[in-house]
Amino acid sequence: MTSKELTDLVLEVTGRERAQVRTIEPRPGRTCPWPDDTDILAGPFQGIGISGVFHQQARALELASEKRDFVVATRTSSGKSLCYVLPILRSVLSEPAARSLLLYPTKALARDQAAKLQAVAPTGVRIGVFDGDTPRGERAMIRNHAQIVISNPDMLHLSILPNHSNWRSLLQSLRFVVLDELHVYRGVFGSHVAGVMRRLFRLSEWNRSKPVIIATSATIANPARLLEDLTGRTPVVVDEDSSPQGSRTIVLLEAPEDDAYSPAYETARLLATLAARQVRTLAFCRSRVGTEVVLRLARDLLTRLGADPTVIDSYRAGYTPEERRKIESRLLNGSLVGLASTNALELGIDIGGLDVVLMNGFPGTVTSFWQQAGRAGRAGRDGLAVLVTRQDPLEQSLVEDPDLLLGASIEAATVRPGNPYVLAGQIKCMAHERPVSSEELDQFHPGARRAAESLTEAQELVARPAGYFYPKDRSPAEQVNIRGAGGRSVLLRSAGAVVGEMEEWRAMREAHTGAVYLHRGQRFVIEEFDLARGQAELRPEEPPYSTRSLVNSVVVPTTTIHESGLMKLMGLAVTTVVTGFVRVSLEDGSVLGEEELDLPPDTCETVGVRLSVQGLGIQDAGAVHALEHAFLSVAPLFAGCDRADIESAWYSMTYETGEAAVYVFDRTPGGVGLSERLMETAHEWTEAATKLLKGCPCLEGCPKCLYLSGCPDSNRNLDKTGALVWLDAKRTIISL
């Protein structure tokens, strides 16, 4: 089917008259001849249809020859991988002792890229994948002999760096370090990776090598700044893209004014309809639970259509390696036609030619939207991307004004290596690897020396004239989770078998007693949640509802970092407690009931923006509450983050001033720079919140402008008119 036929089918299935349809015209590619010093590589690549190189690839070869760090920031399917593959293969062939380390954010992507590299590498080039799934018997060979080591930041942090003496031959001969999918390294994960990379370069320098850094990224606003934050080195940016691009159609589907509307069902209906017609389709969902719900609904629909329900499956974190490999294999061999997935497949894994991408809700950032849309129609083919919006203020504003999305500037990726929780863990790891001098700490991060002194006072480091030592034999890396801000994980068990694992904070929200949990289409109810043992017991069950936790936050300001107009960037102490949960009907989305929970509170320090709501008090609580919803709804567009990365709170009277206030803050302990971004864009943020309220014709607030699914007050007591009156009076001075 052509893209036009697929678009017509989508509109016919959804019956939507107010769909926004935009088409991006195709663009031809431009290649240049293979450089003279790559003759030995040209043959294998020409054998797979690559007769020349794009501008970005030729520029990459030139910069690598000059031993200059660089980052390639171009769109999806633009040949970014060859920008590091070509220089590395050239290096190996000219200097057999040279070694390179390629880092990917996921194991699936690493193994996919390893297979592609093996297919084009000249005979004799030794390539090894070193990750958690690598058999023990192969690890020594990879460590000592692989010319190209493919891994991920987790293994670098947990295994390679703590045991660097075993990796001396790699560190001594390290010529290139690759960070693929650079834009993924943001937030707390990116902040930790910044420490891991500095540890790597410290040890390579000790072994007398200085590798060239090559990074690839989707288009982001700040590729050079991000790589500099992650590595401490300033790169050249390569962003001229001469690769071909097929036509791409974007469909934005507005959520109807219908209480029974379910975006998950709408996505499942489209997935089932397309799969029944053998249209290769990938449905992205915003959460693990959402992925499982869409799979379950789509399989039921396929069964009703008389089609084989096993032609679709799901893919997300938490599956076993064997499950992931089987799904990936079925995608490549064509026995899977459709897939519901989290953003685990947003990256460049080769899953064959896709015709359609469905997005069950806005994926959180403009960058992610284009990454996901770019999975359809790769390699110059036409593609269709469909955004199925939720009854959500942010998402409905994108449908009503598509330029907010399709014409928006790509966000900047933000990290905060100085996050005190992150910094403390990385310094302990660094001191375990080698004693750390005060000068090295200053080079590591401006706040590192102070953090080391605090760790010494806490007896977690020992200070000696030669530097700071870690006083235990066992590496602290095992206790430093680089994909989170710390804390334990909770195992999910059913009949004695482990069916999943999740972080403790997530488990308190999604695996508490009474919660519904889905795994590969099978539904479970949490029978017992034992926080002390770090376990949850599940029983298979088919309840006609899903569950959603209710979360309350208490915010106490601790320090003022910066002030402008009515906004302050502040240090905050935030206490969060899951107070209960609601049961939501799978049939029509209605709330069937609410139940209280008795879970312990969790307190952490973070960074946030405080809006002083001057002139409003206890009698205006509804207006303050509405302001909180409006500012939180549009905040992700300006913080460059997912909605789940930030939280908010409101007070009709604060103890320190007696005035009302709204807080929007980083959910990650210590903060990762999101609130700083909001402060920098305070004027645009305020204007967007105002436009959100004024652009909706309702009088009292509705799902399109004010209602938020996670509101602990269930969207009660919202005074839209009062909020607009205050904004009209104050917005010119909010961000002076």
C-alpha positions in Angstrom: 0.0 0.0 0.0 1.2 3.5 -0.8 1.5 6.2 2.0 -1.7 7.9 0.7 -3.6 4.6 0.8 -2.3 3.9 4.3 -3.2 7.5 5.4 -6.7 7.1 4.0 -7.1 3.7 5.8 -6.0 5.3 9.1 -8.5 8.1 8.7 -11.3 5.7 7.7 -10.6 3.5 10.8 -10.5 6.4 13.2 -13.4 8.3 11.6 -11.8 11.5 12.6 -12.7 14.7 10.7 -10.3 16.9 12.7 -7.1 15.0 11.9 -4.2 17.2 11.0 -2.2 15.7 8.0 1.1 17.1 6.9 3.5 15.7 4.3 7.3 16.2 4.2 8.5 16.1 0.7 11.2 13.7 -0.4 14.8 14.8 -0.9 17.4 13.2 -3.2 20.8 12.3 -1.8 24.3 13.5 -2.8 27.4 11.3 -2.6 31.0 12.0 -3.2 33.7 9.4 -4.2 35.4 7.2 -1.6 38.6 9.0 -0.2 41.8 7.7 -1.7 43.0 6.1 1.6 39.8 4.0 2.0 40.3 1.8 -1.2 40.6 -1.3 0.9 37.1 -0.6 2.5 35.3 0.5 -0.7 35.0 -3.1 -2.0 33.0 -4.6 0.8 30.7 -1.6 1.1 30.1 -1.4 -2.7 29.1 -5.1 -2.4 26.1 -4.0 -0.3 25.2 -1.1 -2.5 27.2 1.7 -1.0 29.1 3.2 -4.0 30.1 6.5 -2.4 30.0 8.4 0.9 27.7 11.2 2.0 29.2 14.6 3.0 28.9 13.8 6.7 30.8 10.5 6.3 33.6 12.2 4.2 33.9 14.9 6.8 34.1 12.3 9.6 37.0 10.6 7.9 38.8 13.9 7.5 38.4 14.8 11.2 39.4 11.4 12.4 42.6 11.7 10.4 43.3 15.0 12.1 42.7 13.3 15.5 39.9 15.8 16.4 36.9 14.9 18.5 33.6 15.3 16.7 29.9 14.7 17.0 27.6 13.9 14.0 24.1 15.3 14.5 21.9 14.4 11.6 18.4 12.9 11.2 17.5 9.2 11.4 18.6 6.8 8.7 21.3 9.2 7.4 24.3 6.9 7.6 25.6 8.1 11.0 27.1 4.7 11.8 29.5 4.8 8.9 30.9 8.1 10.4 32.7 6.0 13.0 32.8 2.6 11.3 34.9 3.9 8.4 37.6 5.7 10.5 37.8 2.7 12.9 38.2 0.1 10.2 40.8 2.3 8.5 42.7 2.6 11.8 42.6 -1.2 12.4 43.9 -2.0 8.9 46.7 0.6 9.1 47.7 -0.2 12.7 46.7 -3.8 13.7 47.5 -3.1 17.4 45.0 -0.2 17.5 41.9 -0.8 19.5 38.5 1.0 19.7 35.7 1.0 22.3 32.1 1.5 20.9 29.5 2.3 23.5 25.7 2.0 22.9 23.0 2.8 25.4 21.3 -0.6 25.1 22.4 -4.2 24.6 20.0 -4.7 21.8 21.4 -1.8 19.8 24.9 -2.9 20.5 24.4 -6.4 19.2 22.5 -5.2 16.2 25.3 -2.8 15.3 27.9 -5.6 16.0 26.2 -7.8 13.4 26.2 -5.0 10.8 29.9 -4.2 11.5 30.9 -7.9 11.3 29.2 -8.1 7.9 31.3 -5.3 6.3 34.6 -5.7 8.2 37.6 -7.1 6.3 38.6 -10.6 7.1 40.7 -10.9 10.2 39.3 -7.9 12.0 38.5 -9.0 15.6 35.2 -7.7 16.9 33.8 -8.6 20.4 30.6 -7.8 22.2 31.2 -7.3 25.9 27.9 -7.0 27.9 26.0 -8.9 30.6 25.0 -11.6 28.1 28.6 -12.4 27.0 29.5 -15.9 28.0 32.3 -16.1 30.6 34.5 -18.2 28.4 34.6 -15.5 25.7 35.4 -12.5 28.0 39.1 -13.0 28.3 39.5 -13.3 24.5 37.6 -10.0 24.0 39.5 -8.3 26.8 42.9 -9.3 25.4 42.5 -9.6 21.6 39.4 -7.8 20.2 40.4 -4.8 18.1 36.9 -3.4 18.3 35.2 -3.8 21.7 31.4 -3.2 21.6 29.8 -2.5 25.0 27.6 -0.1 26.9 28.1 2.5 29.7 26.8 0.1 32.3 29.5 -2.6 31.6 32.2 0.1 31.4 31.1 1.4 34.8 30.5 -2.0 36.5 33.2 -4.3 35.0 35.8 -2.6 32.8 36.8 0.4 34.9 36.8 -1.4 38.3 39.0 -4.1 36.8 41.1 -1.8 34.6 44.4 -3.7 35.3 42.9 -6.6 33.3 42.0 -4.2 30.5 45.5 -2.6 30.2 46.1 -3.7 26.6 42.9 -2.0 25.6 43.6 1.2 27.5 47.2 1.4 26.2 46.2 1.0 22.6 42.8 2.9 22.7 42.5 5.1 19.5 38.8 5.7 19.3 35.9 5.9 21.8 32.4 6.0 20.3 29.3 7.3 22.0 26.4 6.3 19.8 22.9 7.9 20.2 24.4 10.7 22.2 21.0 12.4 22.7 20.0 9.5 25.0 22.6 10.5 27.6 20.5 13.1 29.3 19.0 13.5 32.8 20.3 11.3 35.6 21.7 8.6 33.2 23.7 11.2 31.2 24.9 12.8 34.5 26.3 9.4 35.6 27.8 8.7 32.1 29.6 12.0 32.4 31.4 10.6 35.4 32.0 7.3 33.8 33.6 8.9 30.7 35.9 11.0 32.8 37.0 7.9 34.7 37.7 6.2 31.4 39.8 9.1 30.1 41.7 9.4 33.4 42.7 5.7 33.2 43.6 5.9 29.5 45.8 8.9 30.2 47.5 7.0 33.0 48.1 4.3 30.3 49.5 6.9 28.0 46.8 7.0 25.4 44.4 9.8 24.3 41.6 8.3 22.2 39.6 10.4 19.7 36.0 10.8 20.7 33.3 10.2 18.0 29.7 10.7 18.9 26.5 10.4 16.9 23.2 11.9 17.7 19.7 12.6 16.5 19.3 16.3 15.8 19.4 18.2 19.1 19.9 21.8 19.9 23.2 21.4 21.7 25.3 18.5 20.4 28.6 20.2 21.1 27.7 21.3 24.6 26.2 17.9 25.5 29.4 16.0 24.4 31.5 18.6 26.3 29.4 18.1 29.4 29.8 14.3 29.1 33.5 14.1 28.3 35.1 17.5 29.3 36.3 17.9 25.7 35.1 20.3 23.0 34.2 18.6 19.7 33.6 19.7 16.1 30.0 19.5 15.1 29.1 17.7 11.8 25.5 18.5 10.9 25.4 18.8 7.1 23.4 15.9 5.8 23.5 14.9 2.1 21.7 11.5 2.5 18.4 10.9 0.6 15.0 11.1 2.4 11.7 9.6 1.3 8.4 11.3 1.6 7.0 11.2 5.2 3.3 11.8 6.1 2.5 12.9 9.6 -1.0 12.4 11.0 -2.0 14.0 14.3 -5.3 12.6 15.6 -7.3 14.7 18.0 -8.8 13.1 21.1 -12.6 13.4 20.9 -14.7 14.9 23.6 -15.9 11.5 24.8 -15.5 10.2 28.4 -15.2 6.6 27.0 -12.3 7.5 24.6 -9.2 5.4 25.1 -6.0 6.2 23.2 -4.7 2.7 24.0 -7.7 1.2 22.4 -7.4 3.5 19.4 -3.8 2.6 19.0 -4.6 -1.1 19.3 -7.4 -0.8 16.7 -5.0 0.7 14.2 -2.3 -1.8 15.0 -4.7 -4.7 14.6 -6.2 -3.3 11.4 -2.8 -2.7 9.8 -1.4 -6.1 10.9 -4.4 -7.9 9.5 -3.5 -6.4 6.1 0.2 -7.4 6.5 1.3 -3.8 6.9 4.5 -3.7 9.0 3.7 -1.5 11.9 5.4 -0.4 15.1 3.3 1.1 17.9 5.2 3.1 20.5 3.8 3.5 24.0 4.8 5.7 26.8 5.1 3.1 29.5 5.6 -0.6 30.1 2.0 -0.9 31.2 0.7 0.9 28.2 2.7 -1.4 25.9 1.2 -4.5 27.5 -2.4 -3.0 27.3 -2.0 -2.2 23.6 -0.7 -5.7 22.9 -3.6 -7.3 24.8 -6.3 -5.2 23.1 -4.8 -5.6 19.6 -4.6 -9.4 19.9 -8.2 -9.5 21.0 -9.2 -7.4 18.0 -7.2 -9.7 15.6 -8.9 -12.7 17.0 -12.3 -11.1 16.3 -11.2 -10.3 12.8 -10.3 -14.0 12.3 -6.6 -13.2 12.0 -3.6 -14.8 13.8 -3.0 -12.8 17.0 0.6 -14.1 17.3 1.6 -11.9 14.3 2.0 -9.1 16.8 4.0 -9.0 20.1 5.4 -6.5 22.6 8.9 -5.3 23.4 10.1 -3.5 26.5 12.6 -3.5 29.3 12.2 -6.3 31.9 12.1 -9.2 29.4 14.7 -11.9 29.6 17.6 -11.8 27.0 16.1 -14.9 25.4 12.7 -13.2 25.0 14.3 -10.1 23.5 16.4 -12.1 21.0 13.4 -14.2 19.9 11.3 -11.1 19.3 14.1 -9.4 17.4 14.6 -12.5 15.2 10.9 -12.7 14.4 10.9 -9.1 13.3 13.8 -9.5 11.0 12.5 -12.8 9.4 9.0 -11.2 8.9 7.0 -13.6 11.0 6.1 -10.6 13.2 4.0 -8.0 11.3 3.3 -5.6 14.3 4.9 -4.7 17.5 3.9 -2.7 20.6 7.0 -1.2 22.2 8.3 1.3 24.7 11.0 3.7 23.5 13.4 0.7 23.7 13.0 0.5 19.9 13.3 4.2 19.3 17.0 3.9 18.7 18.6 2.6 15.5 18.1 -1.1 15.8 17.5 -2.7 12.4 13.9 -4.1 12.6 13.4 -4.3 8.8 11.4 -2.1 6.6 8.5 -0.5 8.5 5.5 1.1 6.7 3.8 2.8 9.7 4.7 4.1 13.1 1.9 4.7 15.7 2.5 6.7 18.8 0.2 6.1 21.7 0.5 9.6 23.1 3.2 12.3 22.6 6.5 10.6 23.3 7.7 13.4 25.7 10.1 15.4 23.6 10.2 16.8 20.1 13.5 14.8 19.6 11.8 11.6 20.5 8.8 12.4 18.2 11.1 12.7 15.2 13.2 9.6 16.2 10.1 7.5 16.4 8.5 8.9 13.3 11.8 8.2 11.5 11.5 4.5 12.1 9.0 4.3 9.2 10.2 4.6 5.7 13.9 4.2 6.3 16.5 4.0 3.5 14.8 6.5 1.3 11.4 4.8 1.4 8.1 6.6 2.1 6.7 6.3 5.6 3.6 7.2 7.7 3.7 8.3 11.3 0.5 8.7 13.3 0.2 10.4 16.7 -2.8 9.2 18.7 -3.2 11.9 21.3 -4.6 11.6 24.7 -7.1 13.9 26.4 -4.2 15.8 27.8 -3.6 19.6 27.7 -0.2 19.4 26.1 -1.2 16.9 23.5 -4.3 18.7 22.4 -2.4 21.9 22.1 -0.1 20.1 19.6 -3.1 19.0 17.5 -4.7 22.4 17.5 -1.4 24.1 16.6 0.8 21.5 14.8 3.6 24.0 14.3 4.2 23.7 18.1 5.4 20.2 17.2 6.2 20.0 13.5 7.8 23.5 13.4 9.3 23.5 16.9 13.0 23.8 17.6 14.6 20.6 18.8 15.2 20.6 22.5 18.6 20.8 24.2 19.7 17.7 26.1 20.5 18.5 29.7 22.8 16.8 32.2 24.1 17.8 35.6 27.4 16.0 36.4 27.5 18.1 39.6 24.3 16.5 41.0 25.6 15.7 44.5 24.1 12.2 44.5 25.7 11.4 41.2 29.0 13.0 42.0 29.4 11.2 45.3 29.0 7.8 43.7 31.3 8.6 40.8 34.1 9.9 43.1 34.0 6.7 45.2 34.3 4.6 42.0 37.2 6.8 40.8 39.0 6.5 44.1 38.6 2.7 44.1 40.2 2.5 40.6 43.2 4.7 41.6 43.9 7.1 44.4 42.6 10.6 43.5 44.6 13.8 44.0 43.0 17.2 44.7 44.1 18.4 41.3 42.4 15.4 39.6 39.2 16.2 41.5 39.3 19.8 40.3 39.6 18.5 36.7 36.8 16.0 37.3 34.2 18.6 38.4 34.4 22.0 40.2 32.4 20.5 43.1 34.3 17.3 43.3 36.8 18.3 46.0 34.0 19.5 48.3 32.2 16.2 47.7 35.3 14.2 48.5 35.8 16.1 51.7 32.2 15.2 52.7 32.8 11.6 51.8 35.9 11.6 54.0 33.9 13.0 56.9 31.4 10.2 56.4 34.3 7.7 56.4 33.5 6.6 52.9 36.9 7.8 51.7 40.3 8.1 53.4 42.5 11.2 52.8 46.2 10.6 52.6 49.1 12.9 51.3 49.0 10.9 48.0 45.3 11.6 47.6 41.9 10.1 48.5 41.5 6.3 48.8 38.5 4.1 48.8 39.0 2.0 52.0 37.3 -1.2 50.8 38.3 -4.0 48.4 34.9 -4.5 46.8 34.1 -1.9 44.1 31.4 0.7 45.0 30.3 0.6 41.4 27.8 -2.2 42.3 26.0 0.2 44.5 25.9 3.0 42.0 23.0 2.6 39.6 23.9 4.8 36.6 20.4 4.7 35.2 18.9 6.0 38.4 19.5 8.2 41.3 20.2 5.3 43.5 18.1 2.9 45.6 17.2 -0.7 45.4 15.2 -2.7 42.9 12.1 -4.8 43.6 11.7 -8.3 42.1 8.3 -9.3 40.8 7.6 -13.0 41.4 4.7 -15.3 40.4 4.6 -18.9 41.6 8.2 -18.7 42.6 9.5 -17.5 39.2 10.8 -14.0 38.6 8.7 -12.3 35.9 10.1 -8.8 36.2 12.1 -6.2 38.1 11.7 -2.5 38.6 13.2 0.4 40.6 11.9 0.8 44.2 10.4 4.2 43.5 8.6 2.8 40.4 7.5 -0.3 42.3 5.9 1.9 45.0 3.7 3.5 42.3 3.1 0.5 40.0 3.7 -2.7 42.0 1.9 -1.9 45.3 -0.6 -4.3 46.8 -3.7 -4.3 44.5 -2.0 -2.9 41.4 -2.5 -4.6 38.1 0.7 -5.6 36.3 1.0 -6.8 32.7 3.7 -8.9 31.2 3.7 -9.9 27.5 -0.1 -9.8 27.3 -0.7 -11.7 30.6 -2.3 -9.8 33.4 -1.4 -10.1 37.1 -2.6 -8.5 40.4 -0.1 -7.7 43.0 -1.0 -9.9 46.0 1.7 -8.7 48.4 4.2 -5.9 48.3 7.1 -6.3 50.7 9.3 -3.3 50.6 11.7 -4.6 53.3 12.5 -7.7 51.3 12.4 -5.9 47.9 9.8 -8.3 46.5 6.3 -8.3 45.2 4.2 -11.4 44.8 1.9 -11.6 41.8 -1.1 -13.8 40.9 -2.5 -14.3 37.4 -5.9 -12.6 37.2 -8.1 -10.9 34.6 -9.7 -7.9 36.3 -11.8 -5.6 34.0 -9.7 -2.6 35.1 -6.2 -1.1 35.2 -4.8 0.8 38.2 -3.2 4.2 38.6 -1.4 5.4 41.8 -2.2 8.7 43.6 0.9 10.6 44.7 1.2 13.6 47.0 4.3 15.8 47.3 5.2 18.2 50.2 7.8 20.8 49.2 10.0 22.8 51.5 12.4 25.4 50.1 16.0 25.2 51.3 18.0 27.8 49.4 17.5 30.4 46.6 19.9 29.9 43.6 18.6 32.6 41.2 15.6 35.0 41.2 13.9 36.8 38.3 10.5 38.5 38.6 8.1 36.2 40.4 10.2 33.1 39.7 12.9 31.6 41.8 15.3 28.8 41.0 15.6 27.0 44.4 16.9 24.0 46.2 14.0 22.0 47.6 13.4 19.2 50.0 10.6 17.1 48.5 8.7 14.4 50.4 6.7 12.1 48.2 4.1 9.6 49.4 1.9 7.2 47.4 -1.4 7.7 49.2 -3.6 5.3 47.2 -4.7 4.2 43.8 -7.7 4.2 41.6 -9.2 1.4 39.4 -9.9 2.5 35.9 -12.3 0.6 33.7 -10.8 -1.1 30.6 -14.1 -0.7 28.8 -14.8 3.0 29.0 -11.9 4.6 31.1 -14.2 5.5 34.0 -12.9 5.4 37.6 -14.4 2.4 39.3 -13.1 3.1 42.8 -10.3 4.4 45.0 -8.3 2.7 47.7 -5.9 4.0 50.2 -2.4 2.7 50.7 -0.1 2.9 53.7 3.4 3.3 52.2 6.4 5.1 53.7 7.2 8.6 52.5 10.4 9.2 50.5 12.3 12.5 51.0 15.0 13.8 48.8 16.7 17.1 47.9 16.3 18.5 44.4 16.1 21.7 42.3 12.9 23.4 41.2 11.2 26.6 40.1 8.9 28.5 42.4 6.3 30.8 41.0 5.1 33.3 43.7 1.4 33.8 43.0 1.1 37.3 44.4 -2.3 38.5 45.4 -3.9 35.1 45.7 -4.6 33.3 49.0 -6.6 30.6 50.6 -9.9 31.9 49.1 -8.4 31.6 45.6 -7.2 28.0 46.0 -8.9 26.9 42.7 -7.0 29.5 40.7 -3.7 28.5 42.2 -4.4 24.9 41.5 -5.3 25.7 37.9 -2.0 27.7 37.5 -0.1 24.6 38.7 -1.8 22.4 36.1 -1.2 24.9 33.3 2.5 25.5 34.0 3.2 21.7 34.5 1.3 20.8 31.3 3.6 22.8 29.0 6.8 22.5 31.0 8.1 19.5 29.1 8.3 21.5 25.9 10.7 24.0 27.6 12.6 21.6 29.9 13.2 19.2 27.0 12.1 16.2 29.0 9.4 13.7 29.4 6.4 14.5 31.7 7.5 11.8 34.1 10.8 13.6 34.7 9.2 16.6 36.5 6.6 17.0 39.2 4.7 19.9 40.7 2.9 21.1 43.9 0.8 24.1 44.8 0.0 26.0 48.0 -2.7 28.5 48.6 -0.5 29.9 51.5 3.2 29.2 52.2 4.6 29.5 55.7 7.6 31.7 54.8 5.7 34.4 52.9 2.0 33.8 53.6 1.4 34.0 49.8 0.3 31.3 47.3 3.0 29.5 45.3 3.4 26.9 42.6 6.4 24.6 42.4 7.7 22.7 39.3 10.7 20.6 40.1 13.1 17.8 38.9 11.9 14.5 40.2 15.5 13.1 40.2 17.2 13.7 43.6 19.7 16.5 43.2 18.2 17.6 39.9 19.5 17.1 36.4 19.2 20.6 35.0 15.5 20.6 33.9 14.5 23.3 36.3 17.4 25.5 35.1 16.1 25.1 31.6 12.6 26.2 32.7 14.1 29.3 34.5 16.0 30.2 31.3 12.8 30.0 29.2 10.5 31.5 31.9 8.9 34.1 29.5 8.2 31.5 26.7 7.0 29.0 29.4 4.5 31.6 30.8 3.2 32.6 27.4 2.6 28.9 26.5 0.7 28.3 29.8 -1.4 31.4 29.1 -2.1 30.3 25.5 -3.1 26.8 26.7 -5.9 28.3 28.8 -7.0 30.9 26.4 -7.0 28.5 23.4 -9.7 26.2 24.9 -13.3 27.4 24.7 -14.4 25.7 27.9 -15.2 27.9 30.9 -14.2 25.8 33.9 -11.4 23.5 32.6 -11.5 20.2 30.7 -9.3 17.4 29.6 -8.0 19.6 26.7 -6.7 22.4 28.8 -6.4 21.6 32.6 -7.2 18.0 33.6 -4.1 15.9 34.4 -4.4 12.1 34.9 -2.1 12.1 37.9 -3.7 14.9 39.9 -4.0 13.8 43.5 -7.1 15.9 43.9 -8.8 14.2 40.9 -9.0 17.5 39.0 -11.4 19.0 41.5 -11.3 22.6 42.6 -9.9 24.1 39.4 -10.7 27.8 38.7 -9.7 28.5 35.1 -11.2 32.0 35.0 -9.3 33.0 38.2 -6.1 31.7 36.8 -6.5 33.6 33.5 -7.4 36.8 35.4 -4.1 36.5 37.4 -2.0 35.7 34.3 -3.4 38.7 32.4 -2.5 40.9 35.4 0.9 39.4 36.2 2.5 37.7 33.3 4.5 40.7 32.2 6.3 40.7 35.5 6.6 36.9 36.1 9.9 36.6 34.4 11.5 40.1 34.5 
